[in-house]
């Protein structure tokens, strides 16, 4: 839920922000409680 708010705020602040990688290539870390992205490459 918090990430939705963060990404909404980022997109409002930086309207040209775009993903700089193929979404299929994004890798998730393996943690017990969460599965965060290892990296989120962006460009604007």
C-alpha positions in Angstrom: 0.0 0.0 0.0 2.8 2.4 0.9 4.5 1.8 -2.5 1.4 2.7 -4.4 1.4 6.1 -2.6 5.1 6.5 -3.2 4.9 5.7 -6.9 1.9 8.0 -7.3 3.9 10.9 -5.7 6.9 10.2 -7.8 4.9 10.2 -11.0 3.2 13.5 -10.1 6.6 15.1 -9.2 8.4 13.6 -12.2 5.9 13.2 -15.0 8.5 12.0 -17.5 9.7 9.2 -15.2 9.8 5.9 -17.1 11.0 2.4 -16.5 14.5 1.9 -18.1 14.5 -1.9 -18.3 12.3 -4.6 -19.7 9.7 -5.4 -17.0 10.3 -9.2 -17.5 13.9 -8.7 -16.5 13.2 -7.2 -13.1 14.3 -9.5 -10.3 12.8 -9.8 -6.9 14.9 -10.5 -3.8 13.8 -13.5 -1.7 13.0 -12.4 1.9 10.9 -14.0 4.5 8.2 -11.3 4.8 8.6 -9.2 1.6 9.8 -9.6 -1.9 11.4 -6.3 -2.8 12.9 -5.5 -6.2 16.6 -5.8 -6.3 16.8 -2.7 -8.5 14.3 -0.4 -10.3 16.1 1.3 -13.1 14.3 4.5 -14.3 14.9 7.4 -16.7 13.3 10.8 -17.3 
